[in-house]
Amino acid sequence: MCAKIKEKIDASVEGKLKSLYSLQLIDSKIDRLRIIRGELPLEVSDLEDTVAGLETRVVNLEEEFAELENQLNEKKQAIKDFQSNIKKYESQQGKVRNNREYDAITKEIEFQNLEIQLAEKRIKEAKAGLTIKTETLEKSREEFEERKKDLKVKKSELDEIIAETEKEEKQLIVDSETASAEIEDRLLNAYKRIRANTRNGLAVVAVERDACGGCFNKIPPQRQLDIRTNKKIIVCEHCGRVLVDGMLIPDTGVEVK
């Protein structure tokens, strides 16, 4: 009678280990899907920031270009005004009544000529600035358009991947809930607690190459034998994860990494 009771307890432990391991495989798959979805939006976000920065740069360059054109046009108009003033002063020279008036008009003409020279210098500088701005603006526009295309492609890829992963994740969540329902509350709570305290979310790991599949510390031979018998729940002495035999359940296509 005692042997039968002991056999029932042992079988129950093996079933619990199988349920825990199955749940871990499902939850690990969910974790990876969420990681993929978590990284892609960041990539798109970075690209959006780049596009926004390039757009601002293009707008600023266009404003600077327009400002230089305005300065160029203003200087050209100023030269016409100075030339008009010179003609006016020259016509007045023939009507002066004394040398003082003549000298005053002559100085005004000289001043207008100096203003023309200064305006011509500014025009030359503005033209040089426009040449540089034109090259920079064209390159910035090209880069802006290229990054916009990249962003459009990435957004499209992200939308497709999100749609795919969300559908798969919903099914996996259902599978996880189903698997969780088969596990007693005490074990399930312990499983969740261990998962929350590990970097990779692994609470149940198989023994791999005589070591813990979570922290990779060596496991003594006798302890490995205990794990293979599936007679009791054994945790890693180093990381606290539940240890199971890798052959406990068949390959489900979902790996614990």
C-alpha positions in Angstrom: 0.0 0.0 0.0 2.8 2.4 0.9 4.6 1.6 -2.3 1.5 2.5 -4.3 1.1 5.8 -2.5 4.8 6.6 -3.0 4.5 5.8 -6.8 1.5 8.1 -7.1 3.3 10.9 -5.4 6.4 10.4 -7.7 4.2 10.4 -10.8 2.5 13.6 -9.6 5.8 15.3 -9.2 6.8 14.3 -12.7 3.6 15.7 -14.0 4.1 18.9 -12.2 7.6 19.2 -13.7 6.3 18.5 -17.1 3.6 21.2 -16.7 6.1 23.7 -15.4 8.6 23.0 -18.2 5.8 23.3 -20.8 4.7 26.6 -19.4 8.2 27.9 -19.4 8.6 27.0 -23.1 5.4 28.9 -24.0 6.3 31.9 -21.9 9.8 32.1 -23.3 8.3 32.2 -26.8 6.0 35.1 -25.7 9.1 36.9 -24.2 10.9 36.7 -27.5 8.0 38.0 -29.5 7.7 41.0 -27.1 11.4 41.7 -27.4 11.2 41.7 -31.2 8.2 44.1 -31.1 9.9 46.2 -28.4 13.1 46.8 -30.5 11.4 47.5 -33.9 9.4 50.6 -32.6 12.7 52.0 -31.2 14.3 51.6 -34.6 11.4 53.3 -36.3 11.4 56.0 -33.6 15.1 56.7 -34.2 14.4 57.0 -37.9 11.5 59.3 -37.3 13.8 61.6 -35.2 16.4 61.5 -38.0 13.7 62.5 -40.6 12.4 65.2 -38.4 15.9 66.6 -37.8 16.6 66.6 -41.6 13.3 68.3 -42.3 14.2 71.0 -39.8 17.6 71.4 -41.4 16.1 71.6 -44.9 13.6 74.3 -43.7 16.4 76.3 -42.0 18.6 76.1 -45.1 15.7 77.2 -47.3 15.1 80.2 -45.0 18.9 81.0 -45.1 18.9 80.7 -48.9 15.9 83.0 -49.2 17.5 85.5 -46.9 20.7 85.5 -49.0 18.6 86.0 -52.1 16.8 88.9 -50.4 20.1 90.5 -49.5 21.3 90.0 -53.1 18.3 91.7 -54.5 18.5 94.5 -51.9 22.1 95.2 -52.8 21.3 95.2 -56.5 18.5 97.7 -55.9 20.7 99.8 -53.6 23.3 100.0 -56.4 20.6 101.3 -58.8 19.6 103.9 -56.1 23.2 105.0 -55.6 23.7 105.3 -59.4 20.5 107.3 -59.6 21.8 109.6 -56.8 25.1 110.0 -58.6 23.3 111.2 -61.8 21.2 113.6 -59.7 24.3 115.0 -58.0 26.2 115.3 -61.3 23.3 117.3 -62.7 23.4 119.6 -59.7 27.1 120.3 -60.1 26.4 122.4 -63.1 24.1 124.6 -61.1 26.3 125.3 -58.1 26.9 128.9 -57.0 30.2 128.5 -55.2 33.1 126.1 -54.6 31.7 125.0 -51.2 28.5 123.6 -52.8 30.6 122.0 -55.6 32.9 120.3 -53.1 29.9 119.1 -51.0 28.2 117.5 -54.1 31.6 116.0 -55.1 31.9 114.3 -51.7 28.3 113.0 -52.0 29.2 111.5 -55.4 32.3 109.9 -53.9 30.3 108.5 -51.0 27.7 107.0 -53.4 30.5 105.4 -55.4 31.9 103.9 -52.1 28.5 102.6 -51.3 28.3 101.0 -54.7 31.7 99.3 -54.2 30.6 98.0 -50.8 27.3 96.8 -52.2 29.1 95.0 -55.0 31.3 93.3 -52.4 28.3 92.2 -50.5 26.7 90.9 -53.7 29.8 88.9 -54.4 29.7 87.4 -50.8 26.0 86.7 -51.2 26.5 84.9 -54.5 29.3 82.8 -52.9 27.0 82.0 -50.0 24.2 81.0 -52.3 26.5 78.6 -54.2 27.5 76.9 -50.9 23.9 76.9 -49.6 22.6 75.5 -52.9 25.0 72.5 -52.7 24.2 71.9 -49.0 20.5 72.3 -49.6 20.4 69.8 -52.5 22.4 67.2 -50.4 20.1 67.7 -47.4 17.0 67.4 -49.6 18.3 64.2 -51.1 19.2 62.7 -47.7 15.8 63.8 -46.3 13.9 62.1 -49.2 16.0 58.9 -48.8 15.4 58.7 -45.1 11.7 59.3 -45.7 11.6 56.3 -48.0 13.5 54.2 -45.4 11.0 55.3 -42.8 8.1 54.3 -44.9 9.6 50.9 -45.6 10.4 50.3 -41.9 7.0 51.4 -40.8 5.4 49.0 -43.3 7.6 46.2 -42.0 6.8 47.1 -38.4 3.1 47.1 -39.0 3.3 43.6 -40.7 5.5 42.2 -37.9 3.3 43.6 -35.2 0.2 42.2 -36.8 1.9 38.8 -37.1 3.4 38.7 -33.6 0.2 40.0 -32.0 -1.8 37.2 -33.5 0.8 34.6 -32.5 1.1 36.2 -29.0 -2.6 36.0 -28.4 -2.6 32.3 -29.1 0.5 31.8 -26.9 -1.2 33.7 -24.1 -4.2 31.4 -24.3 -1.8 28.4 -24.3 0.0 29.9 -21.3 -3.2 30.4 -19.4 -4.2 26.8 -20.2 -0.9 25.4 -19.0 -1.0 27.6 -15.9 -4.4 26.2 -15.0 -2.8 22.7 -14.7 -0.3 23.9 -12.1 -1.2 24.2 -8.4 -1.1 27.8 -7.0 1.9 27.3 -4.8 4.1 26.1 -7.7 2.7 28.7 -10.1 3.4 31.5 -7.7 6.9 30.3 -7.1 7.4 30.0 -10.9 6.2 33.6 -11.4 8.4 34.9 -8.6 11.5 33.2 -10.1 10.7 34.5 -13.6 10.3 38.0 -12.3 13.7 37.9 -10.6 15.7 36.6 -13.6 17.1 38.7 -16.4 15.9 36.4 -19.2 12.7 35.3 -17.6 13.8 31.6 -17.2 12.3 30.0 -14.1 12.5 26.4 -15.3 15.6 25.1 -17.2 17.0 21.8 -18.4 20.3 20.4 -17.4 22.7 21.0 -20.3 26.2 19.5 -20.4 26.1 18.7 -16.7 25.3 22.3 -15.9 22.3 24.5 -15.0 20.7 25.8 -18.2 20.1 29.2 -16.5 23.4 30.1 -14.7 25.6 27.4 -16.3 27.1 26.3 -13.0 28.1 22.7 -12.8 25.7 20.3 -11.1 27.1 17.4 -9.0 26.5 13.9 -10.5 24.3 12.7 -7.6 22.1 15.8 -8.0 21.8 15.2 -11.8 20.7 11.6 -11.0 18.0 13.0 -8.7 16.8 15.3 -11.4 16.6 12.5 -14.0 14.4 10.4 -11.7 11.8 13.2 -11.6 10.9 12.2 -8.0 11.1 15.7 -6.5 11.3 19.3 -7.5 15.0 20.4 -7.4 16.2 23.9 -7.7 19.7 25.2 -8.7 21.8 25.9 -5.6 23.3 28.9 -7.4 20.4 30.7 -9.1 17.3 29.2 -7.6 15.8 28.0 -10.9 13.8 24.8 -11.1 15.9 22.1 -12.8 14.4 19.5 -15.1 15.7 16.7 -17.2 16.0 17.8 -20.9 14.3 14.5 -21.9 11.3 15.2 -19.6 9.0 16.3 -22.4 9.3 15.9 -26.2 10.6 18.8 -28.4 7.8 21.3 -28.9 9.7 23.5 -31.3 10.0 26.2 -28.7 13.5 26.5 -27.2 14.4 27.9 -23.8 17.3 30.3 -24.3 
